[in-house]
Amino acid sequence: MAITQVAVYAHLSDTDVEALGRELDAIRRDILDRRGARDAAYIRRTIAFQRILDVTARLVIACTRTKRGWLLGTTALAAAKSIENMEIGHNVCHGQWDWMNDPEIHSSTWEWDMTGLSSQWRYSHNYRHHVYTNVLGMDDDIGFGVMRMTRDQRWGPWLLLQPLQNLFLAATFEWGIALHDLYSERDRAATPAEKTAQTRALIGKIARQIGKDYVLFPALSGRHWRRTLAANFAANTLRNLWAYVVIFCGHFPDGAEKFTPAAVQHETKAEWYLRQMLGTANFQAGPVLAFLSGNLCHQIEHHLFPDLPSNRYAEIARRVRALCDKYDLPYTTGPLIRQYLLTLRTIHKLALPDSFLTATSDDAPETASERKFGAHPAIGVGAFPRRGLRTALNLARRFPSSRGSNL
């Protein structure tokens, strides 16, 4: 089973959890108090840079006659689309810049350059995913409804195709997200008319996106329309692949835990903080990679403070990591390629029937519960009340459970 008693799994007392929550609240208040002109200038510069890059890339694609020029323009357009999607659209739609009271840079008005509607995304992502992060049956982002990402999910024969489904989802990620958001929005619709309206709204957005990238811009290129059409398709695919890698590396490598619905019953703010810290993962990135990922290399910090400006995540990360050291909690991070390979291993493993798997749903790299520690008396829950999860995990690796090989 997934984790039910989050504090017990973390080897923290109720007093420890509440103290951790107060320290995280203090970080939030500090950033809010210092938020201002520097942050506003950052997002305005980012939007200006992205738009200039987009226009320049399209001009290069339309005017160049060489393969090298086409590759340069297409790569630049893919980068512009990634920046718009992740550092701008994703973060604006989280309300990170609403405090500026700028109607152009506001979560209620921003419509991003992808097939999905931002209004539908805000419900499925900001509410369903961020409030109930990695809670089985409540967070639909666990596998996005098409993949098995935890051993708590029942295996079916169709999952043998999961490695291929993964590749298809990666290449068409914006379409998968659009449909995912639509189904989430339709689930809360009260009447058939409302459901129909949601579907029509998405169809309208898709028509506008297709018209822009695959009709308007190719037409503006005249006899070179095929080059522009191919460039737009390639740039959208590259953006989809990059967004997929960033999102999956933040939610599915080893150490990003899953939770049962019982875990969120009567959950306090401090317990919510702790669940976010245990349910997400970072990857290591320099300034350029962080910018291109929408600063979602700091997925832990983003889930703790989703509405704080993304340009603050690097400084927040240093303080969150210090708290992890103080409370003996793991800070799940690693090189991007390692985090993705761990995710890829989970995708391929869980495509197989459970009979092929050696570990259990209580003690596996991608799935664990508080019962993980009950198998060894030296690391049983409560054996060391002042020792946290990081020490318990290290002891578990030194003294493996007799139930399996943790593969």
C-alpha positions in Angstrom: 0.0 0.0 0.0 1.0 3.6 -0.4 1.7 5.8 2.6 -1.2 6.4 5.0 0.5 7.8 8.1 2.8 10.5 6.6 4.4 11.6 9.9 5.0 7.9 10.9 6.7 7.2 7.5 8.8 10.3 8.0 9.8 9.2 11.5 8.7 12.5 12.9 6.6 13.3 16.0 3.5 15.5 15.7 5.6 18.2 17.4 8.3 17.9 14.8 5.9 18.1 11.9 4.2 21.3 13.3 7.6 22.9 14.0 8.6 22.1 10.4 5.4 23.7 9.2 6.1 26.9 11.1 9.6 27.1 9.6 8.2 26.7 6.1 5.5 29.3 6.8 8.3 31.6 7.9 10.1 31.1 4.5 6.8 31.9 2.7 6.2 35.1 4.7 9.8 36.2 4.1 9.5 35.8 0.3 6.1 37.6 0.3 7.5 40.5 2.3 10.5 40.9 -0.1 8.6 40.3 -3.3 8.5 43.4 -5.5 10.0 45.4 -8.3 12.8 42.9 -8.9 10.4 40.1 -9.5 8.1 42.2 -11.7 11.1 43.2 -13.8 12.1 39.5 -14.1 8.8 38.3 -15.6 8.5 41.3 -17.9 12.0 40.7 -19.2 11.2 37.0 -19.6 8.1 37.7 -21.7 9.9 40.3 -23.8 12.8 37.9 -24.4 10.5 35.0 -25.3 8.5 37.1 -27.8 11.7 38.4 -29.5 13.1 34.8 -29.7 9.8 33.6 -31.2 9.7 36.3 -33.9 13.4 35.9 -34.7 13.1 32.1 -35.0 10.1 32.4 -37.3 11.9 34.9 -39.5 15.0 32.7 -39.7 12.8 29.7 -40.7 10.9 31.7 -43.3 14.0 33.4 -44.9 16.8 30.9 -44.7 17.5 28.6 -47.6 19.9 26.2 -45.9 19.5 23.2 -43.7 21.6 24.7 -41.0 19.5 27.8 -41.0 16.3 25.7 -40.8 17.8 23.7 -37.8 18.8 26.9 -36.1 15.4 28.5 -36.5 13.5 25.4 -35.5 15.7 24.9 -32.4 15.1 28.6 -31.4 11.4 28.2 -31.9 11.3 25.1 -29.8 13.1 27.0 -27.0 10.7 29.9 -27.3 7.7 27.6 -27.0 9.3 25.8 -24.0 9.9 29.1 -22.3 6.4 30.3 -23.0 4.9 27.0 -21.8 6.9 26.5 -18.7 8.6 29.6 -17.3 5.7 31.9 -18.4 2.4 30.1 -19.0 2.7 27.5 -16.2 3.9 29.9 -13.6 1.5 32.7 -14.6 -1.4 30.3 -14.4 -0.4 29.4 -10.9 -1.0 33.0 -9.9 2.7 33.7 -9.2 2.3 37.2 -10.7 -1.3 38.1 -9.8 0.0 40.4 -7.1 1.2 42.8 -9.8 -2.4 43.5 -10.9 -1.3 43.5 -14.5 -4.2 42.2 -16.6 -1.8 40.8 -19.2 0.2 38.8 -16.7 -2.6 37.4 -14.6 -3.8 33.8 -14.1 -7.4 34.6 -15.0 -6.5 36.0 -18.4 -3.3 34.3 -19.7 -3.9 31.8 -22.5 -0.8 29.9 -23.4 0.7 28.6 -26.7 -0.5 25.0 -26.5 -3.6 23.0 -27.4 -5.0 22.8 -23.9 -7.1 25.6 -22.4 -5.5 27.3 -19.4 -8.8 27.6 -17.6 -9.3 23.8 -17.7 -5.6 23.2 -16.7 -5.9 25.5 -13.7 -8.6 23.2 -12.1 -7.0 19.8 -12.9 -3.5 21.0 -12.1 -3.7 23.8 -9.5 -6.4 22.0 -7.5 -6.5 18.3 -8.2 -2.8 17.9 -8.6 -1.3 20.4 -6.2 -3.8 20.0 -3.3 -3.8 16.2 -3.5 -0.3 15.5 -4.8 0.3 11.8 -5.4 -2.8 10.7 -3.5 -4.2 7.6 -5.2 -7.6 8.1 -6.8 -7.5 11.9 -6.1 -4.5 13.1 -8.1 -5.1 12.1 -11.8 -1.5 13.2 -12.7 -0.3 9.8 -11.3 0.3 8.3 -14.7 -2.2 10.7 -16.3 -4.7 7.9 -16.5 -2.8 5.9 -19.1 0.2 4.6 -17.2 0.9 2.6 -14.1 3.4 4.4 -11.9 2.9 2.7 -8.6 2.4 -1.0 -7.5 -0.8 0.1 -5.8 -2.4 0.3 -9.2 -3.8 -2.9 -10.4 -2.0 -4.5 -13.4 -3.9 -5.3 -16.6 -2.7 -6.9 -19.9 -2.9 -3.6 -21.8 -0.1 -2.3 -19.6 2.3 -4.5 -21.5 2.2 -1.7 -24.1 3.1 0.9 -21.5 6.7 1.5 -22.8 5.2 2.4 -26.2 2.4 4.4 -24.6 5.1 6.4 -22.8 6.9 7.3 -26.0 3.6 8.3 -27.6 2.6 10.4 -24.6 6.1 12.1 -24.6 5.8 13.1 -28.3 2.2 14.3 -28.0 2.4 15.7 -24.4 0.4 18.9 -25.0 -2.5 16.8 -26.5 -2.4 14.4 -23.6 -2.5 17.3 -21.1 -5.4 19.0 -23.0 -7.6 15.8 -22.9 -6.5 15.1 -19.3 -7.7 18.6 -18.3 -10.9 18.3 -20.3 -11.9 15.1 -18.6 -11.1 16.6 -15.2 -13.2 19.7 -15.9 -16.1 17.6 -17.3 -16.1 15.5 -14.1 -17.1 18.6 -12.0 -19.6 19.9 -14.6 -23.1 19.8 -13.1 -25.1 19.4 -16.3 -24.7 17.8 -19.8 -24.8 21.4 -21.2 -21.8 22.4 -19.2 -19.9 19.3 -20.3 -20.7 20.1 -23.9 -19.6 23.7 -23.4 -16.2 22.5 -22.0 -15.7 20.3 -25.0 -16.6 23.0 -27.5 -14.2 25.4 -25.7 -11.3 23.0 -26.1 -12.2 22.3 -29.7 -12.1 26.0 -30.4 -8.7 26.3 -28.7 -7.4 23.4 -30.8 -8.7 25.0 -34.0 -6.9 28.2 -33.2 -3.6 26.5 -32.4 -3.7 24.4 -35.6 -4.7 27.4 -37.6 -1.8 29.5 -36.2 1.0 26.9 -36.5 -0.1 24.8 -39.5 -2.1 27.2 -41.6 -1.3 30.9 -41.0 2.5 30.8 -40.6 3.1 28.4 -43.5 0.8 30.6 -45.7 2.9 33.6 -44.8 6.0 31.8 -46.0 4.7 31.6 -49.5 6.3 29.0 -51.6 8.5 27.9 -48.7 5.4 26.9 -46.7 6.6 23.3 -46.4 9.7 24.3 -44.5 7.7 26.4 -42.1 5.1 23.7 -41.6 7.8 21.1 -40.9 9.6 23.5 -38.5 6.4 24.3 -36.5 5.7 20.6 -36.2 9.2 19.8 -35.1 9.3 22.7 -32.6 6.0 21.6 -31.1 7.3 18.0 -30.8 10.6 19.1 -29.2 8.6 21.3 -26.7 6.4 18.3 -25.9 9.3 16.1 -25.3 11.1 18.6 -23.0 8.0 19.4 -21.0 7.3 15.6 -20.5 10.9 15.0 -19.3 10.7 17.9 -16.8 7.3 16.9 -15.4 8.1 13.2 -15.2 11.5 13.8 -13.5 9.7 16.0 -10.9 7.1 13.3 -9.9 8.2 9.8 -10.7 11.8 9.0 -9.9 12.6 7.0 -6.8 11.9 8.9 -3.6 8.7 10.6 -5.0 6.2 8.8 -2.7 2.5 8.0 -3.2 -0.2 8.3 -0.6 -3.6 6.8 0.2 -6.8 8.9 0.5 -6.7 8.3 4.3 -3.5 10.3 4.4 -5.3 13.6 3.7 -8.2 13.2 6.0 -8.0 15.9 8.7 -4.6 16.9 7.2 -3.0 20.0 8.8 -1.1 22.6 6.8 2.2 21.3 8.3 1.2 17.7 7.2 0.4 19.0 3.8 3.9 20.6 3.6 5.5 17.3 4.6 3.5 15.3 2.0 4.6 17.7 -0.7 8.3 17.3 0.3 8.0 13.5 0.2 5.9 13.3 -2.9 8.1 15.4 -5.3 11.7 15.4 -6.6 14.2 17.9 -8.0 16.9 17.6 -10.6 20.2 19.4 -10.7 20.3 22.4 -13.1 22.4 25.4 -13.8 20.8 28.8 -14.6 20.1 28.1 -18.3 18.6 24.6 -17.7 16.6 26.0 -14.8 15.2 28.8 -16.9 14.3 26.4 -19.8 12.5 24.1 -17.3 10.4 26.9 -15.8 12.5 26.5 -12.7 10.7 23.2 -12.2 14.1 21.6 -11.5 13.0 22.9 -8.1 9.8 20.8 -8.0 9.9 20.4 -4.3 10.0 24.1 -3.7 7.3 24.6 -6.4 4.9 22.2 -4.6 5.6 23.8 -1.2 5.0 27.3 -2.6 3.3 27.1 -6.0 2.2 30.7 -6.0 5.6 32.3 -5.2 7.6 33.7 -8.1 9.6 31.0 -9.8 12.7 33.2 -9.9 12.9 32.8 -6.1 13.0 29.0 -6.1 16.8 28.8 -6.1 17.1 30.8 -2.9 14.2 29.0 -1.3 15.8 25.7 -2.2 18.8 26.4 0.0 16.6 27.0 3.0 14.4 24.0 2.3 17.4 21.8 2.0 18.7 23.1 5.3 15.4 22.2 6.9 15.7 18.7 5.5 19.1 18.4 7.2 17.7 19.7 10.4 14.7 17.2 10.5 16.7 14.4 9.0 14.5 14.2 5.9 15.6 13.2 2.4 16.0 15.9 -0.2 15.3 14.0 -3.4 17.4 15.3 -6.2 20.0 14.2 -8.8 21.3 14.8 -12.3 18.5 15.1 -14.9 19.6 12.0 -16.8 19.7 9.9 -13.6 16.2 11.1 -12.5 14.8 10.3 -15.9 16.4 6.8 -16.1 14.9 6.0 -12.7 11.5 7.1 -14.0 12.0 5.1 -17.2 12.9 2.0 -15.1 9.6 2.4 -13.2 7.6 2.7 -16.4 9.1 -0.5 -17.9 9.0 -2.5 -14.6 5.4 -1.7 -13.9 4.3 -2.7 -17.4 4.9 -6.3 -16.2 2.6 -8.4 -14.1 3.2 -8.3 -10.3 4.4 -11.9 -10.5 7.5 -10.7 -12.3 8.3 -8.1 -9.6 10.3 -9.0 -6.5 9.6 -6.1 -4.2 6.3 -5.4 -2.6 4.0 -2.4 -2.7 5.3 -1.5 0.8 9.0 -1.7 0.0 10.0 -0.9 -3.6 12.1 2.0 -5.1 9.0 3.6 -6.6 6.4 2.6 -4.1 6.6 2.4 -0.3 4.6 2.7 2.9 5.3 3.0 6.6 5.3 -0.8 6.8 8.6 -0.6 4.9 10.4 -0.2 8.2 8.5 -2.8 10.2 10.4 -5.7 8.8 13.6 -4.9 10.7 13.5 -4.4 14.5 16.5 -2.0 14.4 14.6 0.5 12.1 11.0 -0.1 13.2 8.8 2.9 13.2 9.2 4.6 16.6 12.4 2.9 17.5 14.3 6.2 17.3 11.8 9.0 17.9 14.4 11.7 17.3 15.7 10.1 14.2 14.2 11.1 10.8 13.4 9.4 7.6 16.8 9.9 6.0 18.5 7.8 8.7 15.8 5.2 8.6 16.2 4.8 4.8 20.0 4.5 5.1 19.5 1.8 7.8 17.0 0.0 5.5 19.6 -0.1 2.7 22.2 -1.5 5.1 19.8 -4.1 6.5 17.6 -5.1 3.6 14.1 -6.5 4.4 13.7 -10.3 4.0 10.6 -9.6 1.9 12.5 -8.9 -1.3 15.5 -7.5 -3.1 14.1 -4.0 -3.5 14.0 -4.3 -7.3 
